[in-house]
């Protein structure tokens, strides 16, 4: 979306303009699996994002020569997919850590303590919110059953170990609570220990919202990095601030350069940057991982960004990547693993929790899906995507196409969707006699279906302009469906929820729908 278009909506006028902002460069990403963009340019440089698509609230763990990373998974299950890297730029998926639906999963803390891995998981749930902990002796699991900690008023935990060996969870709002030695329960009351730096009143933000504390013990200092300004809303809102202390117990001194990261102009490549961590690269250099929205693409969610860090002689640090619109020299050392994950699927296996996830599933949701003979059999549920827990993938490109061969059971309905949540989605489905058009999260037109109970459907999303094609002969010939859509408003600032617009498939009504040969292709500009 161009700055002029945003100005017509009354947004640009509320943002401070830089004297001479650098133009956003033409995308220069390399292309990988399914032609998806990858950050590593192959010449010693990378171009953000390092992980595209919805990768919010990155939680990074350095474990010897290995790096593990996971993100908020919200209503998607299996959730908390663990990613693995050895150079901080190229990432491979491992396995999901959370399989039981305990609520909407927000920003987690991924830690290793005395040889054991821990995930501290805040959830929004009914009848009350909580923070859970799970643990494993191997990063691939098996992970323990979630244990509730009884912390109902906080989000965004960060595990930290003091200079005296004590274990703590630092929490949103500048609070903390003591943990037991095994890390599986709290042993005291929540206490307030830090008042975050506050931005000038005239800045346009979503709200103060101090959250996402990250504690790093480096040298003689404990550093606390915090996000303020709100996660979305105005592109200038979210920002990174820091403080330090000689002790885990404080007092905390504010960084003189706060904020360390902030979008200041609507023409920048990345908006609402925040929720940062520090991590040491294989060559001993320091880097920061945080998230941000791509300019004009709230629909892609918050993507994972990598920013070089420089420590200064006074013991402070700063981010040096600017607005992250240009290529950056890669961290030194380490091994470049093959990056990413193909989204196309021949359904030879059922890739639940890596490629596919259910939206807000019931406890027995996984029993709906099975594969055999390169076919996904998906039992119908509900009457539409809103009640049917669709199966979804995370797309990370601004334009893409996906298609699938679909065969419905007698009386059933199935199709392809672009799904934000159960109140906001778009797509095309069909029964034996008629199509069903999904738009704005409701079912609209139902023109005649000329193909019967089996057809191939193609969805093209080119920079928010969506078109549909259908084929009755397996994709040899295509008919363009007479209904197009524009989906740039299918995002958090319209609907809330902090999610992204995900491609996927659904089955409703009786019987099992059959899905074959799911193909995803990113469309390069």
N, C-alpha and C positions, 0 to 999 in steps of 0.2 A: 504494500500500500504506500503510495507516494505521500510526501509531506503535504502537498497541496490538497490531497483528498482528505487528510486528517484535519487540515485547517478548516475545510468546509464543515467539519463536524464540531468545530469549536475546541479542538484539542491543542493544536499547535500554539495558539495564542497564550495558553497557560504555562508554556514551557520556556525556560530561559534559553536564549539562542547563543551559541558560541560565535565568536567573531568570524571565523572562516572554517566551518566544519569540513572535515575530510569527506569526500564522496565515498559511498559504499562501493567497493570494487565488485566487478562482475564475479559471480561464483567461480572459484577455481579449484573445486574439490576434484579429487580422483574419484573414480567410480568402481564399486566392488560388486558384491553379490546382488543380483536383481537390479544392477545398475544403481544401487544406492550410493550416496555420497559417503566418502571416508575422509578423515582428517589428514592422514599421513600423505604428503605430496610426493614422497619417494625421492626427494632431493635434500633430505636433512631438515625439512621444514614441515610444519603442519598448519592447517587452517581450521579454526573452530567452526562448529562444535566437535569435540572429540567423540561424543556420543549424541547423535541427533535424535529428534523426537522427544517424547515426554520422559525426561530423566530428572525429576525434581529432587531437591534436597540431598545432594550426593553425600554419602557416608563412605569415607575412604579408610582403608586399613593397609599399612605397609607391614608385610610379614616376610622378613628376610629379603629374598630377591623377587618376591611376588607381591602384587598389589591386588586387593579385592575391593570391590565397589558395589554398592546397592543404592536404591532410590525409594522414595515414597511410592507405594503401589496402590493406595487408596482402596477403591472398591473392586480391584482386580485380583482374582485368585485362580490358581496358586500365585502367591505374591512374593515380593522381596527376592527377585532373581539376583543371584550373585554373578558379577562380572569379574574377569581375571585379566591382568596385564602384567608385563614386565618392563614396560617403557613409558607408561602413563598416557600414551597416545593411541595405541592399538589395543582393543578390548575384545575378549571372547566371552560368551555366556557360559555359565556353569549350570547350577541347579537352583530352583527356588527354595527358600528357607522356610516359607510359611504356607501351609496347605489348608489349615482350618480357618474358616471365616470368623474372625473375632471383631470385625468392624472395619471402618475406613482407616487404613494405615497411613499415618503421617510420617514426619521426618524421624528416622531411626538413628541409633548409634551402633556402629559395628566395631567390635573391639576384640583383642586377644589378651588374655591375662593368665599367666602361669600355665601356658600351653592349651588353654581352653578358649573357644570362640564364644562370644556373646552378642546377641542382638537385643537392644532395648527398644521397644516398639510402642509408640503412643497411638491410641485408636480413638476415633469418634464413634460412639456406639450407644445403643439404647439397652438398658435404662440409664447408664451413666458412662462417661468416658473413663479411660484408665491407661496406665502404662504397663506393658507386659515385658517379660524377659524370656528368651529362649537361649539354649546353649547347645554346643556340639563339640566333639573332640576332633572333627575334621570339617573343613570349610564346606564340603559337599554333603555334610550331615552323616547320619540322621540327626535332625534337630529335635530337641525336647519339645514336649507339649508346652504351650504358653502358660506362664505363671503370672497372675496379676499382682501388681505391687501396691495397689490401693491409692494411686496418685491420680485423683479425679479432676484436678483443677489446673493441670499443666500439660504442655506438649513439648516436643523437641528435646528429649533427654540427651545428655552427653556424658558418657562414662569417663571418669578421670581418677587417677591415682596420685595421692599427695606425696610430698617428700618423706612423710612418716609411714608410707605404705597404706594409708587409709583409702577406702574406695568411696566414690561419690557419684551421684548423678546431678549435673548442673541442668537447670530447667529454664523454660521460658520465663521472662519477666525479671531476670537477675536473681533467681532463687537456686537453692541446691538442697539435697537431702543425703544423709549418710547411708551407705549400703553395708550390708553384712560382709564378712570376709569372703564368703562364697559368691557374693554378688547377686543372690537370688531373693533378697528381701530388704526392705528399708528398716533401719534401726533407730531412727530419730524423727523429729519433726522437720517439716520444710522450713528453711530459714532464708531470709533475704540477705544477699551478700554483695550486690552490685547494682548501682544505678547507671544505666547505659548513657553514653553521650547522646545529646539530643540535637537535631538539625535545626536550622533557623525556621521560624514560624512561617516565613513567606514561601518556603519550598512546597511544591505540589506533591503530596504523598497520599497513600491510602489510609494511613494511620500509624501511630508510633510503633506498636506491636513488636517490642523487643523479643526476639525468638532465635532459634537455631544456634545456641551457644556451642562453640567448639573450643576445647581446652587442649593446648599443646605445651608440653614441658620440653623446652629446647635450651640447652646450656643451663644458665643460672635463673632462667625466667620461666614462669608460667604465663602463656599468652591466652587470652580469651577473645575469640572472634565472635561477633554477634551480628545478626541481621536486624535492621530497623526500617521503618517506612512502609511496611506492608508488602505483601508478596506480589500483588498485581496492581490493578488500578492504573494511575498515571504511570507512564514509562519511566518517569524520574523518581518514583517512590522508593523502591527497594534499594538498599545500599549495604555496604560492608563497613563495620567499625571494629576497633580493636582496643584492648586494654592489657595491662600486664601487672604481674606481682611476683615478688620473690618467693611467695608461699602460696600453696593451694588455699590457704585461709585468708588471703588478702593482706593488706588493702590493695585495691585495684586502681592503677593509674591509667588515665585515658591517653590514647595515642594522640600526639599533637597534630597528626595529619588527617584525622577523621573528617569525612568518610574516606576510606581507602579506595573504594569502588563505588561509582554512581553514574548512571546515565544522566547526562545534562542536556542533550539535544535530541529531538525526535528523529533526526536524520542519522543517528548512530546505528550501527549494525545490530546491536543487542540492547534490549530494553529490560528494565527491572532486574538488574543483576544483583545477586546476593546469595546468602546462605553458604559462606565460604569455609573451607578447611585448608590447612597447610599440610604438605607432604614432601618428603625428601626424595629426590630422584636417585637413580642408580649412581650417578656421578657426583652426588653430594650437593647438587644445586637444589634450591627450594622452589616449590610451585604451589599454586592454589587452585583448587577445584571449586567451582560454584555453578549456579544455574542462571539462565536468562531467557527471555522471550526473543525470538528472531523478529527483526523489524517487520511489522505488518502481519505476523503469523502467530497470534495468540492461539490459533487452532492447533498448532503443533506442541503446545505445552511448553514447559520450561526445559531447555536443553542444557547439556552438560558442557561447561567451558573450562579451559585450562589456561592459567595466567602465570607467567614467570614472576618470581618473588625475589627481591633483593634485600638482604639484611644490611643495615647501615651501622656505622661505627658506634652510634649511641645505643645499640641494642634493639632498635626498632626495625621494622621491615616495611616495604612498600610493594605494591603490584606495579609491574612495568610494561604490561601488554597493551596499555591504552584502551581503545574501545574494542579491541579484538577483531577488527575488520580485516587486518592484513595478516599474511603468513608470519609465523614465529618459528625461530630455530628450535628444533626438538630438544628435549632433555638428553643429556649424554648417557651413554652406556645402556645396558638392558637389551632385551631381545624383543624384536617386533613380531608378536604373534599374529596369525591371520585374523583380520578384523571383522567383526560384525556377525550377522546371522541372516541367512536367506529367509525371506518371508513366503516365497513360493513353497507349495507343499503338495507332494504326490500322495500323502496320507499313507505312506508305508509304515509309519509309526505315528503315535499320538503324542505330539510335542506340547503337552499341557505344562504351563508354568515357565517355559522358555519362549516358544513362539506364540502360543495361544493362551488366552486367559478368559475366564468367565467374568461377566459383570455381576457383582452382588449375588453370588451363588448361594443356593441352599446347601445344607450340610452334605447331601448326597448328590450334588450337582454332577460330579465327575462320572457318575453311573449313567448319565445321559449320552455320553460319547464313547464310541468304540471305533476301531479301524479294522478293516479286513479287505483283502484284494484291492488295495490302493483306493479304498473308499472310506470316507468318514460317514458313519451312521450317527445321526444326532436326533434324539427323541424330541418331539415337539413339546413346547412348554408355553403356557399362556395363550394369548390371542394375537400378540404383536411383539415387536422388540421391547416395548416398554415393560412387558410382564414375562419376557422369555429368556432372560439371562443370556444374551448373545455371546458368541465366541469372537474375540477381538485380537488384533495385532497392533503393534506400535509402528507407525510409519514415520520416517524422519526426513522426508523430502517435501518441498513446497508443491510439487506436482507429481502425480503417480497414477497408475492404472492397475486395477485388479479385476480378475474374472474367475468364474468357476462354473463347472457343470453341475446342475442341481436337478434332482429328481424327487418329487414329493410323494408322500403316501396318500391314499384316498382320503379326502376330507381335510388334508393338511395344507399348510402354507409355509413357504420358505423364501429366502432371498438374501441379498447383499445390502449392507448398511454402512453408513458413515455415522458413528455413534459417539455422542458426547456423554449423555446419561439417559435415564429412562424418561426424561421430560424433553429432551432435545436431541433429535437424530434425523437423518435423511436416508433414503434408500429406495430400493425397488424389490418387491416380492410378488408372488403369484400363487394362485390356487389353480385347479384344473380348468377353470373357465375364464378367470379374469386376473389381470394384474392388480396389485395394490401399491399405491404410491405413498411413500413415507416422506413427510415434509414438516419441519418445525416440531417434530415429536408427535405428530398426529397422522392418522391415515386419511388420505384425501381421495384423489381420483381412482376409479376402478375400471379402466377400459378393457375391452375384450382381449383375451390371451389367445393368440393364434397357434401356440406351440403345444398346448396340452400340459401333461404332467412332468415333462422333462424339457429343459432348455439350458442354454449357456447364457449367463448374464455378465456384462462388462460394465464397470463403473470407472469413469475417468474424472479425476479431480485435478484440474489444471489451474493452479493459483486461485483456488476457491470457486472456480466455475465448474459445475458438475454436470456431466452428461451420462446417459445410460444407453447401452446397446444390448440387443437380444439376438440369439441365434437358435434356430431349431434344427440345425444340421451339424452341431458340434463345433461351430466356429468357422465353418467354411464361408458362410455369408452372414452378414449382420444387418439388422434393422435398427435404426436409431429410434429410441423411445421419444414420444412427443411430449416430454416434460423435462426441462432443464432446471437447475437450481444454482443458487449462490449461497455459500455457507461460511463467509468470513465472520459472521456473527455467532457462530456456534462455539463459544468459548467462555472462560471464567468470568470475564468482565460483563457478560450478558446474563449468564445463568448461575455463576458461583460454582463452587465445588473443586476448583484447582485441577481439573482434568484436561484431556485433549480430545480431539476428534479422531476416532480410531476406525480404520476399516475392519470389516468383519462379516459374519454370516449369522443367520438366525433360522430357527425352525419353530413353528407354532402349530397348535392343534394336535390331532391324533396321529399316532404312528411315528415312524422314523423317516426323516429326510435323508437323502444320500447326496453327498458332496464329493466331487471328483476333480482332480487336476486344478487346484487353486494356484493361480499365477499372479505374481505381483511384479510390476516393473516401475521403477522410478523414471520420471521423465525429466531429463536434463534440460536446463534452459538453453 
